[in-house]
Amino acid sequence: MVSVNSEILNLKGPAWNVGSACASGNVAIATVMDLIRSGRAAAMMVTAAVEEPEIVALQSMALLCAL
């Protein structure tokens, strides 16, 4: 998924997968925040795949404008 997103959006820079089970999203966001705060990156993108989205989760993401 990481390389496909990078190619489609013509993104440059590091790309990696984070495997931390349920905490993967938190680990990815914390890592990105550290890179931006330290000045090593101006902007970054975090993506995640949802296997079986539930209606409540989809509604929550929509309310957060995360879809």
VENTA-V645009 format. One record per pair of residues at least 6 apart in sequence whose C-alpha atoms are under 7 Angstrom apart, sorted by the first residue. I is the first residue (numbers start at 0). GAP is how many residues later the second one is. Records with the same first field share a line. If there is no record, write none. Layout:
I->GAP, GAP
//
This chain:
1->13, 14, 15
17->6, 10
27->18
28->17
31->12
34->6
35->6, 7
60->6
//
